[in-house]
């Protein structure tokens, strides 16, 4: 794991996941490789129309502070992608 990957993971675990959990959701790390990050939301965030706002106002600023230019893909729903890791 690179330093940038570790910084992104810390931002997700320390900032983003607790905010998501406080609102009744769960955050899963699907993949982090190079300049690409894939996340999945469940719980109250399953198919929530506000997920775009969550992405733009919470997720992207937090992870891009750790790794500028990171491309973030966010999915949601009850079905958790294979290999995804729940962030607490």
DSSP file (Angstrom, degrees, kcal/mol; ACC not computed):
  #  RESIDUE AA STRUCTURE BP1 BP2  ACC     N-H-->O    O-->H-N    N-H-->O    O-->H-N    TCO  KAPPA ALPHA  PHI   PSI    X-CA   Y-CA   Z-CA
    1    1 A X              0   0    0      0, 0.0     2,-0.0     0, 0.0     0, 0.0   0.000 360.0 360.0 360.0 129.8    0.0    0.0    0.0
    2    2 A X     >  -     0   0    0      1,-0.1     4,-2.4     4,-0.0     5,-0.2  -0.272 360.0-108.1 -76.7 167.7    1.4    3.4   -1.0
    3    3 A X  H  > S+     0   0    0      1,-0.2     4,-2.2     2,-0.2     5,-0.2   0.900 121.9  51.7 -61.6 -40.3    1.5    6.4    1.3
    4    4 A X  H  > S+     0   0    0      2,-0.2     4,-2.3     1,-0.2    -1,-0.2   0.913 109.5  49.2 -63.6 -42.9   -1.3    8.0   -0.8
    5    5 A X  H  > S+     0   0    0      1,-0.2     4,-2.5     2,-0.2    -1,-0.2   0.910 111.0  50.3 -61.9 -42.2   -3.4    4.9   -0.5
    6    6 A X  H  X S+     0   0    0     -4,-2.4     4,-2.3     1,-0.2    -1,-0.2   0.883 110.0  50.3 -63.7 -38.9   -2.9    4.8    3.3
    7    7 A X  H  X S+     0   0    0     -4,-2.2     4,-2.1     2,-0.2    -1,-0.2   0.892 110.9  48.8 -67.2 -39.7   -3.8    8.5    3.5
    8    8 A X  H  X S+     0   0    0     -4,-2.3     4,-2.3     2,-0.2    -2,-0.2   0.928 111.0  50.3 -64.1 -44.8   -7.0    7.9    1.6
    9    9 A X  H  X S+     0   0    0     -4,-2.5     4,-2.8     1,-0.2     5,-0.2   0.905 109.6  50.7 -60.9 -42.2   -7.9    4.9    3.7
   10   10 A X  H  X S+     0   0    0     -4,-2.3     4,-3.3     1,-0.2     5,-0.4   0.915 109.6  50.9 -61.5 -42.7   -7.4    7.0    6.9
   11   11 A X  H  X>S+     0   0    0     -4,-2.1     5,-1.9     1,-0.2     4,-1.9   0.905 112.9  46.1 -61.6 -41.3   -9.6    9.7    5.5
   12   12 A X  I  <>S+     0   0    0     -4,-2.3     5,-3.3     3,-0.2     6,-0.3   0.936 119.2  39.7 -65.9 -46.6  -12.3    7.1    4.8
   13   13 A X  I  <5S+     0   0    0     -4,-2.8     5,-0.3    -5,-0.2    -2,-0.2   0.876 124.3  36.4 -72.1 -38.5  -12.0    5.4    8.2
   14   14 A X  I  <5S+     0   0    0     -4,-3.3    -3,-0.2    -5,-0.2    -2,-0.2   0.765 134.4  11.9 -89.5 -26.6  -11.6    8.5   10.4
   15   15 A X  I  X5S+     0   0    0     -4,-1.9     4,-1.3    -5,-0.4    -3,-0.2   0.787 125.9  38.0-116.6 -59.5  -13.9   11.0    8.6
   16   16 A X  I  ><S+     0   0    0     -5,-1.9     4,-2.4     1,-0.2     3,-0.2   0.951 112.6  50.1 -71.2 -52.2  -16.2    9.6    6.0
   17   17 A X  H  ><S+     0   0    0     -5,-3.3     4,-2.8     1,-0.2     5,-0.2   0.895 110.2  50.7 -58.3 -43.6  -17.3    6.3    7.5
   18   18 A X  H  > S+     0   0    0     -5,-0.3     4,-2.1    -6,-0.3    -1,-0.2   0.884 111.0  49.5 -62.5 -35.7  -18.2    7.8   10.9
   19   19 A X  H  X S+     0   0    0     -4,-1.3     4,-0.8    -3,-0.2    -2,-0.2   0.916 112.9  46.6 -66.4 -42.1  -20.4   10.5    9.2
   20   20 A X  H ><>S+     0   0    0     -4,-2.4     5,-2.4     1,-0.2     3,-0.8   0.923 113.4  49.1 -64.1 -44.5  -22.1    7.8    7.1
   21   21 A X  H ><5S+     0   0    0     -4,-2.8     3,-1.9     1,-0.2    -2,-0.2   0.867 103.5  60.1 -64.2 -37.1  -22.7    5.6   10.2
   22   22 A X  H 3<5S+     0   0    0     -4,-2.1    -1,-0.2     1,-0.3    -2,-0.2   0.744 106.7  48.2 -63.8 -22.1  -24.1    8.5   12.2
   23   23 A X  T <<5S-     0   0    0     -3,-0.8    -1,-0.3    -4,-0.8    -2,-0.2   0.186 128.9 -94.7-104.2  15.7  -26.8    8.9    9.6
   24   24 A X  T < 5S+     0   0    0     -3,-1.9    20,-2.4     1,-0.3    -3,-0.2   0.677  86.4 115.8  86.5  18.3  -27.7    5.2    9.6
   25   25 A X  E   < -A   43   0A   0     -5,-2.4     2,-0.4    18,-0.3    -1,-0.3  -0.635  53.5-136.9-114.9 174.6  -25.5    4.0    6.6
   26   26 A X  E     -A   42   0A   0     16,-1.4    16,-2.0    -2,-0.2     2,-0.5  -0.988  12.4-147.9-130.4 141.1  -22.6    1.7    6.0
   27   27 A X  E     -AB  41  87A   0     60,-0.6    60,-3.1    -2,-0.4     2,-0.4  -0.932  12.2-168.1-114.0 131.6  -19.6    2.5    3.8
   28   28 A X  E     -AB  40  86A   0     12,-2.6    12,-2.1    -2,-0.5     2,-0.7  -0.955  18.4-138.4-119.9 136.1  -17.7   -0.3    1.9
   29   29 A X  E     +AB  39  85A   0     56,-3.2    56,-2.6    -2,-0.4    10,-0.2  -0.845  24.4 173.5 -89.6 115.5  -14.4    0.0    0.2
   30   30 A X  E     -     0   0A   0      8,-2.5     2,-0.3    -2,-0.7     9,-0.2   0.843  63.4 -20.1 -90.8 -40.5  -14.7   -1.9   -3.1
   31   31 A X  E     -A   38   0A   0      7,-1.7     7,-3.2    54,-0.1     2,-0.4  -0.939  43.8-170.4-169.4 146.0  -11.3   -0.9   -4.5
   32   32 A X  E     +A   37   0A   0     -2,-0.3     2,-0.4     5,-0.2     5,-0.2  -0.901  27.8 150.1-141.7 108.8   -8.5    1.5   -4.3
   33   33 A X  E >   -A   36   0A   0      3,-2.4     3,-1.8    -2,-0.4     2,-0.3  -0.957  63.1 -45.8-146.4 122.2   -5.9    1.3   -7.1
   34   34 A X  T 3  S-     0   0    0     -2,-0.4    36,-0.0     1,-0.3     0, 0.0  -0.396 124.5 -13.8  61.2-119.5   -3.8    4.1   -8.5
   35   35 A X  T 3  S+     0   0    0     -2,-0.3    36,-2.8    35,-0.1     2,-0.4   0.094 119.2  90.6-102.8  20.1   -6.0    7.1   -9.1
   36   36 A X  E <   -Ac  33  71A   0     -3,-1.8    -3,-2.4    34,-0.2     2,-0.4  -0.970  47.8-176.9-127.9 130.2   -9.3    5.2   -8.8
   37   37 A X  E     -Ac  32  72A   0     34,-2.9    36,-2.9    -2,-0.4     2,-0.5  -0.990   5.5-166.3-125.6 130.0  -11.4    4.7   -5.7
   38   38 A X  E     +Ac  31  73A   0     -7,-3.2    -8,-2.5    -2,-0.4    -7,-1.7  -0.976  12.6 175.3-119.0 127.5  -14.6    2.6   -5.7
   39   39 A X  E     -Ac  29  74A   0     34,-2.9    36,-2.1    -2,-0.5     2,-0.4  -0.876  15.1-154.7-127.1 158.8  -17.0    2.8   -2.7
   40   40 A X  E     -Ac  28  75A   0    -12,-2.1   -12,-2.6    -2,-0.3     2,-0.4  -1.000   6.1-153.9-137.1 136.1  -20.4    1.3   -1.9
   41   41 A X  E     +Ac  27  76A   0     34,-2.4    36,-1.8    -2,-0.4     6,-0.2  -0.889  19.2 164.8-110.0 139.3  -23.1    2.6    0.4
   42   42 A X  E >   +A   26   0A   0    -16,-2.0   -16,-1.4    -2,-0.4     3,-1.3  -0.673  42.8  47.1-132.9-168.5  -25.8    0.5    2.2
   43   43 A X  E >  S-A   25   0A   0      1,-0.3     3,-2.0   -18,-0.2   -18,-0.3  -0.515 126.3  -3.9  73.1-138.3  -28.2    1.0    5.0
   44   44 A X  T 3  S+     0   0    0    -20,-2.4    -1,-0.3     1,-0.3   -19,-0.2   0.677 134.5  62.4 -61.5 -16.4  -30.1    4.3    4.9
   45   45 A X  T X   +     0   0    0     -3,-1.3     3,-1.7   -21,-0.2     2,-0.4   0.447  69.2 125.3 -91.3  -0.9  -28.1    5.2    1.9
   46   46 A X  T <  S-     0   0    0     -3,-2.0    -4,-0.1     1,-0.3    32,-0.0  -0.460  97.0 -18.4 -62.9 116.0  -29.4    2.3   -0.3
   47   47 A X  T 3  S+     0   0    0     -2,-0.4     2,-0.3    -6,-0.2    -1,-0.3   0.753  94.0 164.0  57.9  28.0  -30.7    3.9   -3.5
   48   48 A X    X   -     0   0    0     -3,-1.7     3,-1.6     1,-0.1    -1,-0.2  -0.607  40.1-141.6 -76.8 131.2  -31.0    7.3   -1.7
   49   49 A X  T >  S+     0   0    0     -2,-0.3     3,-0.6     1,-0.3     4,-0.2   0.698  98.6  64.6 -66.8 -16.6  -31.4   10.2   -4.1
   50   50 A X  T 3> S+     0   0    0      1,-0.2     4,-1.9     2,-0.1     3,-0.5   0.406  70.4  98.4 -85.1   2.8  -29.1   12.3   -1.9
   51   51 A X  H <> S+     0   0    0     -3,-1.6     4,-2.5     1,-0.2    -1,-0.2   0.806  76.6  59.2 -63.1 -29.4  -26.0   10.1   -2.5
   52   52 A X  H <> S+     0   0    0     -3,-0.6     4,-2.5     2,-0.2    -1,-0.2   0.902 106.5  48.2 -64.6 -39.4  -24.7   12.5   -5.2
   53   53 A X  H  > S+     0   0    0     -3,-0.5     4,-2.7    -4,-0.2     5,-0.4   0.900 109.9  51.8 -66.0 -40.7  -24.6   15.2   -2.5
   54   54 A X  H  X>S+     0   0    0     -4,-1.9     5,-2.1     2,-0.2     4,-1.9   0.929 112.0  47.5 -59.6 -45.2  -22.9   12.9   -0.1
   55   55 A X  I  <>S+     0   0    0     -4,-2.5     5,-3.0     3,-0.2     6,-0.3   0.954 118.0  39.2 -61.3 -51.8  -20.3   12.1   -2.8
   56   56 A X  I  <5S+     0   0    0     -4,-2.5     5,-0.3     1,-0.2    -2,-0.2   0.842 125.0  34.7 -71.0 -35.2  -19.7   15.8   -3.8
   57   57 A X  I  <5S+     0   0    0     -4,-2.7    -1,-0.2    -5,-0.2    -3,-0.2   0.664 134.0  12.0 -99.7 -17.4  -19.8   17.4   -0.3
   58   58 A X  I  X5S+     0   0    0     -4,-1.9     4,-1.5    -5,-0.4    -3,-0.2   0.705 124.5  41.6-123.2 -54.2  -18.3   14.8    2.0
   59   59 A X  I  ><S+     0   0    0     -5,-2.1     4,-2.5     2,-0.2     5,-0.3   0.977 115.1  45.0 -68.6 -57.2  -16.5   11.9    0.2
   60   60 A X  H  ><S+     0   0    0     -5,-3.0     4,-2.6     1,-0.2     5,-0.3   0.914 113.7  48.2 -58.9 -47.4  -14.7   13.7   -2.6
   61   61 A X  H  > S+     0   0    0     -6,-0.3     4,-1.2    -5,-0.3    -1,-0.2   0.908 113.8  48.5 -60.5 -38.7  -13.3   16.6   -0.4
   62   62 A X  H  X S+     0   0    0     -4,-1.5     4,-0.8     1,-0.2    -2,-0.2   0.938 118.1  37.5 -66.9 -47.0  -12.1   14.2    2.3
   63   63 A X  H  X S+     0   0    0     -4,-2.5     4,-2.2     1,-0.2     3,-0.2   0.838 114.2  54.7 -77.5 -31.2  -10.3   11.7   -0.1
   64   64 A X  H  < S+     0   0    0     -4,-2.6    -1,-0.2    -5,-0.3    -2,-0.2   0.737 100.6  60.2 -74.9 -20.7   -9.0   14.4   -2.5
   65   65 A X  H  < S+     0   0    0     -4,-1.2     3,-0.3    -5,-0.3    -1,-0.2   0.843 112.3  40.5 -67.6 -32.5   -7.4   16.2    0.5
   66   66 A X  H  < S+     0   0    0     -4,-0.8     2,-0.3     1,-0.3    -2,-0.2   0.830 137.4  12.4 -81.9 -35.1   -5.4   13.0    1.0
   67   67 A X  S >< S-     0   0    0     -4,-2.2     3,-1.5   -60,-0.1    -1,-0.3  -0.761  81.1-142.6-146.5  93.7   -4.8   12.3   -2.8
   68   68 A X  T 3  S+     0   0    0     -2,-0.3    -3,-0.1    -3,-0.3    -4,-0.1  -0.227  84.7  23.5 -57.5 143.2   -5.6   15.2   -5.2
   69   69 A X  T 3  S+     0   0    0      1,-0.3    -1,-0.2    -5,-0.0     2,-0.1   0.479  81.7 156.5  82.4   2.0   -7.1   14.2   -8.5
   70   70 A X    <   -     0   0    0     -3,-1.5     2,-0.5   -10,-0.1    -1,-0.3  -0.410  38.7-136.2 -64.4 131.9   -8.5   10.9   -7.2
   71   71 A X  E     -c   36   0A   0    -36,-2.8   -34,-2.9    -2,-0.1     2,-0.5  -0.808  21.1-158.6 -90.6 127.1  -11.5    9.6   -9.2
   72   72 A X  E     -c   37   0A   0     -2,-0.5     2,-0.5   -36,-0.2   -34,-0.2  -0.923  11.0-168.8-115.4 127.5  -14.2    8.4   -7.0
   73   73 A X  E     -c   38   0A   0    -36,-2.9   -34,-2.9    -2,-0.5     2,-0.5  -0.964  10.2-169.2-112.5 127.8  -17.0    5.9   -8.1
   74   74 A X  E     +c   39   0A   0     -2,-0.5     2,-0.3   -36,-0.2   -34,-0.2  -0.974   8.4 174.3-123.9 125.0  -19.9    5.5   -5.6
   75   75 A X  E     -c   40   0A   0    -36,-2.1   -34,-2.4    -2,-0.5     2,-0.3  -0.796   8.1-166.4-117.8 166.0  -22.6    2.9   -5.9
   76   76 A X  E     +c   41   0A   0     -2,-0.3     2,-0.2   -36,-0.2   -34,-0.2  -0.979  26.9  98.3-148.9 161.6  -25.4    2.1   -3.4
   77   77 A X  S    S-     0   0    0    -36,-1.8   -34,-0.1    -2,-0.3   -32,-0.1  -0.741  74.1 -78.1 142.8 171.7  -27.9   -0.6   -2.7
   78   78 A X  S    S+     0   0    0     -2,-0.2     2,-0.6   -36,-0.1    -1,-0.1   0.816 104.3  81.3 -71.9 -31.2  -28.6   -3.6   -0.6
   79   79 A X  S    S-     0   0    0     -3,-0.1     2,-0.4   -37,-0.0    -1,-0.0  -0.675  74.0-147.7 -82.7 121.4  -26.3   -6.0   -2.5
   80   80 A X        -     0   0    0     -2,-0.6     3,-0.1     1,-0.1    -2,-0.1  -0.746  23.5-110.6 -90.4 129.4  -22.7   -5.5   -1.5
   81   81 A X    >   -     0   0    0     -2,-0.4     3,-1.9     1,-0.1    -1,-0.1  -0.226  42.3 -91.1 -58.7 146.2  -20.1   -6.0   -4.3
   82   82 A X  T 3  S+     0   0    0      1,-0.3    -1,-0.1     3,-0.0     3,-0.1  -0.313 111.2  15.9 -57.3 136.0  -17.9   -9.1   -4.0
   83   83 A X  T 3  S+     0   0    0      1,-0.3    -1,-0.3    -3,-0.1     2,-0.1   0.426  88.1 146.6  81.2  -0.7  -14.7   -8.4   -2.1
   84   84 A X    <   -     0   0    0     -3,-1.9     2,-0.5   -56,-0.1    -1,-0.3  -0.420  39.0-143.6 -71.1 145.1  -15.9   -5.2   -0.6
   85   85 A X  E     -B   29   0A   0    -56,-2.6   -56,-3.2    -3,-0.1     2,-0.3  -0.938  12.4-127.0-114.4 125.2  -14.6   -4.3    2.9
   86   86 A X  E     -B   28   0A   0     -2,-0.5     2,-0.5   -58,-0.2   -58,-0.3  -0.528  20.9-145.8 -71.9 130.8  -16.8   -2.6    5.4
   87   87 A X  E      B   27   0A   0    -60,-3.1   -60,-0.6    -2,-0.3    -1,-0.0  -0.852 360.0 360.0 -99.0 130.1  -15.2    0.5    6.8
   88   88 A X              0   0    0     -2,-0.5    -1,-0.1   -62,-0.1   -75,-0.1   0.377 360.0 360.0-113.6 360.0  -16.0    1.3   10.5
